[in-house]
Amino acid sequence: MLSFLAAAFALGIAGFDPLGSFVLLAALGLGVRRRGVVMVLLTSVGTSAIFGVAGVLGLGALLARLGIHGLHVPHLVWVWLVAILGVAFLGWAAWRLRPGAATKELDEDTSAAPRSTAPGALAVSGLLVGLSSLIDPAFWAMLVHAAHLPHVSWAVAESLIWVVCSHSLLIVLVIAYLIGGPDRVTRVVTSIREDHAVALHRGISAMLAAFGGLLLADVIGVLTTGQWFFEL
């Protein structure tokens, strides 16, 4: 149970995405009201949650139909898959730690920004934020891991944990808006950008490196002892 939660939160943090917060800031700049703010949150988080839950349930059903239960079948295939994932996470961490990358973590992205405060425009922006999960490697790693959990409820819980972690900044900013209005949101964003951006970037990179190292350690363990060390 603890290993399942650790993996769920690790993958969720690795999938941290500030895009939703940029959409919210753009919407606030257009003068959106409380209902519009909630619309952005619900469509962003809801879209990711729908794809996450549907993905883990669908993949789990497919693996069950193929007779693949757990990481031990087929053994060699899963050893290679875990090794590739481990190298990929380490490479991702190294790429994030390249010179100058830390200052770009929270650079504003307006690709999904709404063009008006109309409900339809806000819903489309939220939908684009949610769909961005599909191009996140951590999302697919979460699907593969969750699909092999022994209980469906655990798989659904992992997908929801991933969604909350991925959209955590948007969730925090919406709560800040509901409590203190747009001025509170501005203060929170300024504080994060000026005081915590580098630490946040390095923390996520360290989490990626640690998870990749854990996967490679598990591969070494299974090759030397024939057993997985961790139930990831």
C-alpha positions as a printed NumPy array, in Angstrom:
array([[  0.   ,   0.   ,   0.   ],
       [  2.787,   2.436,   0.927],
       [  4.76 ,   1.631,  -2.223],
       [  1.628,   2.231,  -4.304],
       [  1.095,   5.652,  -2.711],
       [  4.78 ,   6.565,  -3.069],
       [  4.738,   5.71 ,  -6.776],
       [  1.441,   7.546,  -7.29 ],
       [  2.704,  10.775,  -5.733],
       [  6.121,  10.498,  -7.435],
       [  4.528,  10.185, -10.866],
       [  2.057,  12.936, -10.012],
       [  4.794,  15.363,  -9.028],
       [  6.771,  14.388, -12.124],
       [  3.702,  15.342, -14.163],
       [  3.398,  18.825, -12.625],
       [  1.969,  21.159, -15.273],
       [  1.655,  24.952, -14.802],
       [ -0.331,  25.445, -18.035],
       [ -3.648,  25.676, -16.193],
       [ -2.341,  28.491, -14.017],
       [ -1.369,  30.491, -17.123],
       [ -4.871,  30.034, -18.516],
       [ -6.338,  31.211, -15.218],
       [ -4.112,  34.305, -15.165],
       [ -5.076,  35.134, -18.752],
       [ -8.761,  34.731, -17.884],
       [ -8.395,  36.985, -14.848],
       [ -6.709,  39.557, -17.067],
       [ -9.837,  39.549, -19.227],
       [-11.982,  40.207, -16.165],
       [-13.49 ,  36.755, -15.686],
       [-15.721,  36.319, -12.653],
       [-16.029,  33.573, -10.041],
       [-18.163,  31.3  , -12.212],
       [-15.626,  31.489, -15.03 ],
       [-12.746,  30.681, -12.678],
       [-14.582,  27.585, -11.464],
       [-15.318,  26.662, -15.091],
       [-11.602,  26.7  , -15.952],
       [-10.806,  24.526, -12.926],
       [-13.554,  21.969, -13.529],
       [-12.895,  21.552, -17.25 ],
       [ -9.113,  21.34 , -16.805],
       [ -9.098,  18.888, -13.92 ],
       [-12.19 ,  17.044, -15.139],
       [-10.755,  16.368, -18.598],
       [ -7.518,  14.975, -17.165],
       [ -9.462,  12.895, -14.633],
       [-11.727,  11.399, -17.3  ],
       [ -8.797,  10.386, -19.488],
       [ -6.855,   9.124, -16.472],
       [ -9.624,   6.934, -15.069],
       [-10.696,   5.695, -18.507],
       [ -7.077,   4.977, -19.382],
       [ -6.253,   2.869, -16.327],
       [ -9.529,   0.939, -16.523],
       [ -9.211,   0.36 , -20.254],
       [ -5.564,  -0.692, -20.117],
       [ -6.223,  -2.916, -17.111],
       [ -9.067,  -4.659, -18.943],
       [ -6.893,  -5.119, -22.037],
       [ -4.028,  -6.653, -20.041],
       [ -6.445,  -8.973, -18.242],
       [ -7.888, -10.114, -21.572],
       [ -4.362, -10.816, -22.818],
       [ -3.657, -12.838, -19.682],
       [ -0.998, -10.459, -18.371],
       [ -1.282, -10.139, -14.61 ],
       [  1.469,  -8.274, -12.768],
       [  5.009,  -7.39 , -13.723],
       [  6.208, -10.988, -13.837],
       [  4.422, -11.91 , -17.092],
       [  6.192, -11.87 , -19.453],
       [  9.272, -11.5  , -17.233],
       [ 11.902, -10.411, -19.777],
       [  9.568,  -7.896, -21.406],
       [  8.878,  -6.149, -18.104],
       [ 12.57 ,  -6.08 , -17.194],
       [ 13.277,  -4.233, -20.422],
       [ 10.298,  -1.908, -19.985],
       [ 11.288,  -0.972, -16.432],
       [ 14.893,  -0.428, -17.554],
       [ 13.783,   1.835, -20.416],
       [ 11.52 ,   3.81 , -18.079],
       [ 14.363,   4.199, -15.584],
       [ 16.753,   5.527, -18.221],
       [ 14.013,   7.793, -19.601],
       [ 13.307,   9.349, -16.196],
       [ 17.021,   9.907, -15.541],
       [ 17.426,  11.464, -18.985],
       [ 14.385,  13.66 , -18.407],
       [ 15.831,  14.851, -15.094],
       [ 19.192,  15.62 , -16.731],
       [ 17.475,  17.556, -19.53 ],
       [ 15.523,  19.628, -17.002],
       [ 18.755,  20.473, -15.162],
       [ 20.471,  21.895, -18.246],
       [ 21.761,  25.491, -17.842],
       [ 18.985,  28.077, -17.91 ],
       [ 16.128,  25.572, -17.74 ],
       [ 15.185,  26.431, -14.153],
       [ 14.223,  29.981, -15.077],
       [ 11.823,  28.715, -17.768],
       [  9.744,  26.428, -15.539],
       [  7.093,  29.062, -14.914],
       [  7.508,  31.128, -18.092],
       [  4.037,  32.088, -19.235],
       [  2.493,  29.87 , -21.915],
       [ -0.479,  31.474, -23.681],
       [ -1.15 ,  28.638, -26.147],
       [ -4.376,  27.663, -24.368],
       [ -5.33 ,  31.115, -23.088],
       [ -8.994,  32.093, -23.563],
       [ -9.81 ,  34.87 , -26.036],
       [-12.889,  36.03 , -24.139],
       [-14.782,  35.473, -20.894],
       [-17.601,  33.601, -22.659],
       [-18.35 ,  30.205, -21.046],
       [-17.554,  28.41 , -24.308],
       [-14.126,  30.035, -24.625],
       [-13.269,  29.227, -21.014],
       [-14.445,  25.633, -21.442],
       [-12.292,  25.187, -24.561],
       [ -9.248,  26.566, -22.735],
       [ -9.855,  24.201, -19.828],
       [-10.292,  21.317, -22.27 ],
       [ -6.933,  22.112, -23.891],
       [ -5.267,  22.169, -20.468],
       [ -6.743,  18.769, -19.663],
       [ -5.752,  17.325, -23.034],
       [ -2.158,  18.44 , -22.443],
       [ -1.904,  15.494, -20.036],
       [ -1.855,  13.2  , -23.061],
       [  1.564,  14.508, -24.137],
       [  3.065,  14.123, -20.663],
       [  5.344,  11.044, -20.325],
       [  4.495,  10.856, -16.615],
       [  0.812,  10.396, -17.524],
       [  1.563,   7.313, -19.593],
       [  3.926,   5.943, -16.956],
       [  1.097,   6.352, -14.447],
       [ -1.32 ,   4.468, -16.715],
       [  1.048,   1.518, -17.103],
       [  1.772,   1.369, -13.377],
       [ -1.853,   1.77 , -12.287],
       [ -3.106,  -0.842, -14.745],
       [ -1.069,  -3.496, -12.901],
       [ -2.319,  -2.713,  -9.407],
       [ -4.198,  -5.59 ,  -7.758],
       [ -7.353,  -3.572,  -7.048],
       [ -9.374,  -1.416,  -9.422],
       [ -9.982,   1.107,  -6.643],
       [ -6.212,   1.542,  -6.246],
       [ -5.832,   2.164,  -9.986],
       [ -8.579,   4.795,  -9.968],
       [ -7.09 ,   6.398,  -6.845],
       [ -3.647,   6.59 ,  -8.468],
       [ -5.05 ,   8.279, -11.564],
       [ -6.863,  10.853,  -9.406],
       [ -3.745,  11.457,  -7.279],
       [ -1.805,  12.073, -10.482],
       [ -4.403,  14.568, -11.718],
       [ -4.419,  16.51 ,  -8.437],
       [ -0.609,  16.681,  -8.328],
       [ -0.369,  17.657, -11.993],
       [ -2.874,  20.504, -11.614],
       [ -1.851,  21.418,  -8.063],
       [ -0.795,  24.98 ,  -8.948],
       [ -4.104,  25.685, -10.701],
       [ -6.023,  24.253,  -7.739],
       [ -4.055,  26.396,  -5.277],
       [ -4.602,  29.539,  -7.353],
       [ -8.342,  28.933,  -7.66 ],
       [ -8.591,  28.458,  -3.892],
       [ -6.589,  31.673,  -3.429],
       [ -8.987,  33.476,  -5.771],
       [-12.091,  32.195,  -3.993],
       [-10.652,  33.29 ,  -0.635],
       [ -8.967,  36.578,  -1.489],
       [ -9.837,  37.545,  -5.049],
       [ -7.473,  38.28 ,  -7.971],
       [ -5.036,  40.251,  -5.803],
       [ -4.342,  37.142,  -3.727],
       [ -3.676,  35.155,  -6.903],
       [ -1.202,  37.788,  -8.102],
       [  0.667,  37.678,  -4.801],
       [  0.86 ,  33.876,  -4.835],
       [  2.146,  33.773,  -8.425],
       [  4.699,  36.516,  -7.771],
       [  5.94 ,  34.706,  -4.673],
       [  6.323,  31.423,  -6.538],
       [  8.104,  32.993,  -9.508],
       [ 10.473,  35.184,  -7.507],
       [ 11.166,  33.033,  -4.45 ],
       [ 10.453,  29.398,  -5.247],
       [ 10.731,  28.827,  -9.014],
       [ 14.269,  27.4  ,  -8.951],
       [ 13.599,  25.249,  -5.883],
       [ 10.398,  23.928,  -7.463],
       [ 12.192,  23.095, -10.701],
       [ 15.068,  21.34 ,  -8.944],
       [ 12.712,  19.481,  -6.619],
       [ 10.738,  18.03 ,  -9.511],
       [ 13.971,  17.136, -11.323],
       [ 15.295,  15.407,  -8.197],
       [ 12.046,  13.438,  -7.927],
       [ 12.396,  12.311, -11.537],
       [ 16.014,  11.26 , -10.992],
       [ 15.166,   9.398,  -7.782],
       [ 12.3  ,   7.534,  -9.429],
       [ 14.467,   6.62 , -12.42 ],
       [ 17.253,   5.43 , -10.124],
       [ 14.753,   3.341,  -8.159],
       [ 13.545,   1.659, -11.33 ],
       [ 17.097,   0.849, -12.457],
       [ 17.947,  -0.475,  -8.99 ],
       [ 14.915,  -2.746,  -9.275],
       [ 16.145,  -4.017, -12.648],
       [ 19.572,  -4.789, -11.182],
       [ 17.878,  -6.558,  -8.294],
       [ 15.678,  -8.743, -10.48 ],
       [ 18.638,  -9.664, -12.704],
       [ 20.785, -10.7  ,  -9.736],
       [ 18.183, -12.277,  -7.437],
       [ 15.265, -13.082,  -9.714],
       [ 12.885, -10.982,  -7.616],
       [ 11.648,  -7.414,  -7.73 ],
       [ 12.804,  -5.339,  -4.773],
       [  9.96 ,  -2.838,  -4.998],
       [  6.293,  -3.241,  -5.851],
       [  6.252,  -0.335,  -8.265]])
